[in-house]
Amino acid sequence: MIDPEALITLFKNTRSLTEEICSHLKTEDYVVQPIVDVSPPKWHLGHTTWFFETFVLQENLTGYEAYDPRYAYVFNSYYETAGDKVIRSDRGNLSRPTVSEVYDFRKHVTEKMLDLLENNELSEEVKKVIELGCHHEKQHQELLLTDIKYILGNNPLHPVYREGFREYKTEDLPQEWIEIPEGIYEIGHSNKEDFSYDNELGRHKVFLNPYKISNKLVTNKEYLEFMEAGGYEQVLLWHAEAWDWIHENEITAPQYWYKVNDSWQQYTLAGLKDLDPEAPVTHLSYYEAFAFAQWKGLRLPTEFEWETAQERFDWGQRWEWTESAYSPYPNYTKPPGTLGEYNGKFMVNQKVLRGCSVATSPNHTRPTYRNFFHPHLRWQFTGLRLAK
């Protein structure tokens, strides 16, 4: 059972952290959408608020009426059964509602949510939807940071988001290969008392051949060696689709790397910095992670190999690409209703990433967490760990 007081604390902390993340922005930053995969910060603020209004308040708070019925069209994301919506690529074209109006909307919904939480006896089903809403907003907190980085990192002035923001720590330990014996292992979330997403459920057994997995993430220095050896020019290292992608987009280095006076620099949320060779490489696509592993004569782990071995290495700085396609576990079923659109309908043409990143919000990851992206995307803090 979900403790009501703990749920109130989770809700308050989640809502305040979103606004703290945005507190470092200028008003002009809130509206920019450079590419379709990046949403304006203002939209994230509104969308996470729309979620609570639509799926909690309108269903459970007696007499509640939508703050502005037009906002549903503006702030719906991909919930087809929740109504029409602005197409994703047009989110940056919306100068209205204004930033201050969106904050007014947030304030209104937050107050109504606290009224519902503090003054009503809620069913476990409703509490689970509120808990899901909080973790949904935590996902958007990470997206906010990575979208803000893309917005600012593609500005020719390379503005600083926040001084002192640390994007990594070096893994100061010798390279080792962790050996995992052949066997049958259990995969998936098992504790029904703890929060998890539906795509983690359906705990099941998998057979794994013996394998070895690195105790360290691949570093900038290692990736630079790949680049200097002509890795982006060796067709046999790349999938055919990836080869087309790097040429059509003129990809020759990880995202946010810049060659300045014969030295590499990297844009970070703390501004443009000299590239640290010992930092874990980040902002790689699956295509690049795969090609690097091929060049090393190694491979990426499957998500099952990663989950089985994760207790034996440190993780949490980078989302780690795996060789697993994003697909349902045995006996997976979508939740009923509109919230059934949350994960299941995306289980096609995507790769699984495991772990979390420096942008992931507190208390929002587990060894069983399954992130997923299309193979070409790299605006998240994505890196890799090798296996053999």
C-alpha positions in Angstrom: 0.0 0.0 0.0 1.1 3.5 -0.8 1.6 5.7 2.3 -0.5 8.9 1.9 2.1 11.1 3.7 4.9 9.7 1.6 2.9 10.3 -1.5 2.3 14.0 -0.5 6.1 14.4 0.1 6.9 12.8 -3.3 4.4 15.1 -5.1 5.7 18.3 -3.4 9.3 17.5 -4.0 8.7 16.5 -7.6 6.8 19.7 -8.4 9.4 21.9 -6.8 12.4 20.2 -8.4 11.0 20.8 -11.9 10.7 24.5 -11.2 14.2 24.6 -9.6 15.6 23.2 -12.9 13.9 25.9 -14.9 14.9 28.7 -12.4 18.3 29.0 -14.2 16.7 29.9 -17.5 16.0 33.2 -19.1 12.5 33.8 -20.4 13.6 33.5 -24.0 15.0 30.0 -23.3 11.6 28.6 -22.5 10.2 28.7 -26.0 13.0 27.3 -28.2 12.6 24.0 -30.1 15.6 23.4 -32.4 14.6 19.9 -33.5 11.6 17.7 -33.2 13.1 15.5 -30.4 13.7 18.6 -28.2 10.6 20.2 -26.5 10.6 23.8 -25.2 11.0 24.0 -21.4 7.6 25.8 -21.3 6.0 22.8 -22.9 7.4 20.4 -20.3 6.1 22.6 -17.5 2.6 22.6 -19.0 2.6 18.9 -20.1 3.4 17.5 -16.7 0.7 19.7 -15.2 -1.8 18.7 -17.8 -1.1 15.1 -16.9 -2.2 15.6 -13.3 -5.2 17.7 -14.3 -6.4 15.2 -16.9 -5.7 11.8 -15.2 -6.2 12.8 -11.6 -8.2 16.0 -10.9 -10.8 15.7 -13.5 -11.5 12.1 -12.5 -11.4 12.4 -8.8 -11.8 15.9 -7.4 -15.5 16.7 -7.1 -16.5 19.8 -9.1 -13.1 20.3 -10.7 -13.2 22.0 -14.1 -10.3 22.4 -16.4 -8.2 25.5 -15.7 -8.3 26.3 -19.4 -10.0 23.7 -21.7 -7.7 24.9 -24.6 -4.6 23.7 -22.8 -5.4 20.1 -23.4 -4.8 20.6 -27.1 -1.5 22.4 -26.4 0.0 20.1 -23.7 -1.1 16.6 -24.7 1.8 14.6 -25.9 1.1 11.2 -27.5 -2.1 10.1 -25.8 -4.4 9.6 -28.8 -7.3 8.5 -26.6 -7.1 11.8 -24.6 -7.9 14.0 -27.5 -6.4 16.0 -30.3 -3.0 17.7 -29.8 -0.5 20.1 -31.4 1.9 18.0 -33.5 5.3 17.5 -31.8 7.3 19.6 -34.2 5.1 22.6 -33.6 5.6 22.9 -29.9 8.2 25.7 -30.4 5.8 27.8 -32.4 3.5 28.5 -29.5 4.3 31.9 -28.0 1.0 31.6 -26.0 0.3 30.6 -23.3 3.1 32.8 -21.9 5.7 31.5 -19.5 4.0 33.3 -16.6 0.6 31.9 -17.6 2.0 28.3 -17.6 3.4 28.9 -14.1 0.0 30.1 -13.1 -1.5 26.9 -14.5 1.1 24.8 -12.5 0.3 26.7 -9.3 -3.4 26.1 -9.7 -3.1 22.4 -10.4 -0.5 21.9 -7.6 -2.8 23.5 -5.1 -5.8 21.4 -6.3 -3.7 18.3 -6.1 -2.7 19.0 -2.6 -6.3 19.6 -1.7 -7.1 16.2 -3.1 -4.2 14.5 -1.4 -4.6 16.1 2.0 -8.4 16.2 2.4 -9.6 12.9 0.8 -9.4 9.2 1.4 -8.0 8.0 -1.9 -8.1 4.5 -3.3 -4.9 2.6 -4.0 -5.8 2.8 -7.7 -5.9 6.7 -7.6 -2.7 6.8 -5.4 -0.9 4.7 -8.0 -1.9 7.1 -10.8 -0.6 10.0 -8.7 2.6 8.1 -8.1 2.9 7.4 -11.8 2.4 11.1 -12.4 5.3 12.0 -10.1 7.6 9.6 -11.9 6.3 10.8 -15.2 7.4 14.3 -14.2 10.7 13.0 -13.0 11.2 11.7 -16.6 10.5 15.1 -17.9 13.0 16.6 -15.4 15.7 14.6 -17.1 14.3 15.6 -20.5 14.3 19.2 -19.4 18.0 19.1 -18.6 18.9 17.4 -21.9 16.6 19.6 -23.9 18.0 22.7 -22.2 21.5 21.4 -23.0 20.6 21.0 -26.7 19.0 24.5 -26.8 22.0 26.2 -25.3 24.6 23.9 -26.8 23.5 24.7 -30.3 23.6 28.5 -29.6 26.8 29.9 -31.1 27.4 31.7 -27.8 27.5 28.4 -25.9 25.8 30.0 -22.8 26.2 28.5 -19.4 23.2 26.9 -17.9 24.5 26.6 -14.4 28.1 27.2 -13.1 29.4 24.1 -11.3 27.1 21.6 -13.0 29.1 18.3 -12.9 28.4 16.0 -15.8 30.7 13.2 -14.7 33.2 11.8 -12.3 36.2 9.9 -13.6 36.3 6.1 -12.9 39.7 5.9 -11.3 40.2 2.2 -11.2 41.9 -0.4 -13.4 40.1 -2.0 -16.3 38.8 -5.4 -15.4 36.5 -7.9 -17.1 33.8 -9.3 -14.8 33.1 -12.9 -15.6 29.5 -14.2 -15.5 29.1 -18.0 -15.7 26.6 -19.7 -18.0 23.3 -20.2 -16.4 19.6 -19.3 -16.0 18.9 -15.9 -14.5 15.8 -14.0 -13.5 15.1 -10.7 -15.2 12.6 -7.9 -14.4 11.0 -6.1 -11.5 9.8 -8.3 -8.6 8.9 -6.1 -5.6 5.2 -5.2 -5.9 5.6 -2.7 -3.1 8.1 -0.5 -5.0 7.3 1.6 -8.0 8.1 0.4 -11.4 6.9 0.9 -15.0 4.8 -1.7 -16.7 7.6 -2.5 -19.2 9.7 -3.8 -16.3 7.1 -6.3 -15.2 6.7 -9.9 -16.1 9.7 -11.2 -14.2 11.1 -14.2 -16.1 14.0 -16.5 -16.6 16.6 -16.2 -19.3 19.5 -18.4 -20.3 22.8 -16.7 -20.7 26.0 -18.1 -22.2 29.2 -17.3 -20.3 30.3 -13.7 -20.9 32.5 -11.0 -19.6 31.5 -7.3 -19.0 33.7 -4.3 -18.4 33.8 -2.8 -14.9 34.2 0.7 -16.5 32.5 2.8 -19.1 34.3 3.7 -22.3 36.2 7.0 -21.9 36.7 10.1 -24.1 40.3 9.0 -24.6 39.3 5.6 -25.9 36.7 7.0 -28.2 39.2 9.6 -29.5 41.5 6.7 -30.5 38.7 5.3 -32.5 38.2 8.6 -34.3 41.9 9.1 -34.9 42.1 5.6 -36.4 39.5 6.6 -39.0 36.6 4.9 -37.3 34.0 7.1 -38.9 35.5 6.2 -42.3 35.6 2.4 -42.1 32.4 1.2 -43.7 32.7 -2.4 -42.3 32.3 -1.1 -38.7 28.8 0.3 -39.4 25.3 -0.9 -40.0 24.1 0.1 -43.4 21.5 2.4 -41.9 24.2 3.9 -39.7 26.6 4.5 -42.6 23.9 6.5 -44.4 23.1 8.4 -41.2 26.7 9.5 -40.5 27.1 10.7 -44.1 23.7 12.4 -44.5 24.3 14.3 -41.2 28.1 14.7 -41.5 28.7 13.0 -38.2 32.4 12.8 -37.3 32.4 13.1 -33.5 30.1 12.7 -30.5 27.5 15.5 -30.1 28.8 18.7 -28.4 32.5 18.0 -29.4 34.2 21.0 -31.0 37.7 21.2 -32.5 39.2 24.5 -31.4 42.8 25.3 -32.4 43.6 21.7 -32.9 42.3 20.8 -29.4 39.0 19.1 -28.6 36.4 21.0 -26.4 33.1 19.8 -25.2 30.0 21.8 -24.4 28.6 21.0 -21.0 25.8 22.5 -18.9 28.5 24.5 -17.2 29.7 25.9 -20.6 32.4 25.0 -23.1 35.2 23.0 -21.5 38.4 21.3 -22.5 37.7 17.7 -23.3 38.7 15.5 -20.3 40.2 12.3 -21.7 39.3 10.3 -18.6 35.6 11.3 -18.5 33.1 8.6 -19.7 32.2 9.4 -23.3 28.7 10.6 -23.7 26.1 11.8 -26.3 26.7 8.8 -28.6 24.1 7.2 -30.8 23.6 3.4 -30.7 25.1 3.4 -34.2 28.3 5.0 -32.8 28.4 2.7 -29.7 28.1 -0.4 -32.0 30.8 0.8 -34.4 33.2 1.5 -31.6 32.6 -2.0 -30.1 33.2 -3.5 -33.5 36.4 -1.6 -33.9 37.6 -2.9 -30.5 36.7 -6.5 -31.5 34.1 -6.6 -28.8 30.4 -6.0 -28.4 27.6 -4.3 -26.4 26.0 -6.3 -23.7 22.4 -7.4 -23.9 20.0 -5.8 -21.4 19.8 -9.2 -19.7 23.6 -9.4 -19.4 23.7 -5.9 -18.0 21.0 -6.5 -15.4 22.5 -9.8 -14.3 26.0 -8.2 -13.8 25.1 -4.7 -12.6 25.7 -5.4 -8.9 29.4 -5.9 -9.6 30.1 -2.5 -11.2 29.2 1.1 -10.6 26.6 2.6 -12.8 24.6 5.8 -13.0 26.6 8.4 -15.0 25.4 7.5 -18.5 22.5 5.7 -20.0 24.2 2.6 -21.4 23.3 1.3 -24.9 22.6 -2.4 -25.0 22.3 -4.8 -27.9 18.6 -5.5 -27.0 15.6 -4.5 -29.0 12.9 -2.9 -27.0 10.2 -5.5 -26.8 7.7 -6.8 -24.2 8.6 -9.3 -21.5 6.6 -12.6 -21.4 3.0 -12.1 -20.4 3.3 -8.3 -20.7 -0.1 -6.5 -20.7 -0.8 -2.8 -21.2 -2.6 -1.1 -18.3 -6.3 -0.5 -19.2 -7.5 2.9 -20.5 -5.5 5.9 -21.8 -2.5 5.2 -19.5 -2.0 2.0 -21.5 -0.4 4.2 -24.1 2.5 5.0 -21.7 5.0 2.4 -22.8 3.6 -0.5 -24.8 3.0 1.3 -28.1 6.6 2.2 -28.4 7.9 -1.3 -28.4 9.2 -1.3 -32.0 12.3 -0.1 -33.8 14.1 1.1 -30.6 17.1 -0.1 -28.5 17.1 -0.5 -24.7 19.4 1.5 -22.5 20.1 0.6 -18.9 21.2 2.4 -15.8 20.6 6.2 -15.5 22.5 9.4 -16.1 23.8 12.5 -14.3 20.5 14.2 -15.4 18.3 11.5 -13.9 16.2 12.8 -11.0 16.7 11.4 -7.5 15.0 8.1 -6.6 14.0 7.5 -10.2 16.0 4.5 -11.3 16.4 0.8 -10.6 18.5 -2.1 -11.9 15.4 -3.2 -13.9 14.7 0.2 -15.4 14.3 0.0 -19.2 14.9 3.2 -21.1 14.6 3.2 -24.9 15.4 5.4 -27.8 15.7 5.2 -31.6 19.3 4.2 -32.6 20.2 7.6 -34.1 19.3 9.7 -31.1 22.1 11.0 -28.9 20.9 14.2 -27.1 20.6 12.2 -23.9 23.6 11.4 -21.7 24.2 8.1 -23.5 27.5 6.1 -23.3 28.6 2.5 -23.4 30.1 -0.4 -21.5 31.7 -3.2 -23.5 31.2 -7.0 -23.3 32.7 -10.1 -24.8 
